[in-house]
């Protein structure tokens, strides 16, 4: 697996997002503990195991 680094501007352009929408989405993912962000780099976190059994 190769690590890739993208600027906020590149992410917005690739996803077709306005900067405000991108910042909101990023904040939402951080709040839900799906990503960590140190102001420079993101780390995608593991999804929690489901508490429900099929």
N, C-alpha and C positions, 0 to 999 in steps of 0.2 A: 504494500500500500504506500502510495506517495503522498506526502504532505503538500498541500497547496495553500499559498497565502494570497489573499485578495484584499484590496483596499475597499473601504466602505463605498466609494464611488463606483468601483467595478461591480460590486455585489448589487448595488441599486440598478445599474445599467443592465446587468444580466437578468435580473428578476423583474425589471420594469417597474421598480418602486420609486416613489418620491422619498427623499431623505427622511422626512418626518415619519412616514409609514414604516420605513426600515428600522428606525430607532425604536418605534413602538413595538414592532415585531420582535426585535432583539431583546428589549426589556421584558416582554411577555415570556419569551423562552427562558430567560434568566430567572424570572420570578417563579416559573414552574419547575425549576431545577432541571431543565433539559439541556442547558448549556452553561458553561462558566465563561466569563469574559473578564480579562484583567485590564481592559482599556486598550489592549493591543491585539491579543490573540484570543481565539475561541477554543474551547474544548467541548466537544459533543459528549454528553454523559449517557450512561446506560439507562435504558428505560426501566422503570421499576417493574418488578414482577407483579403480575395481576393478583389482586386479592380475591378474585372470583375464580371458582373452579368450573370448568365446562361440564 
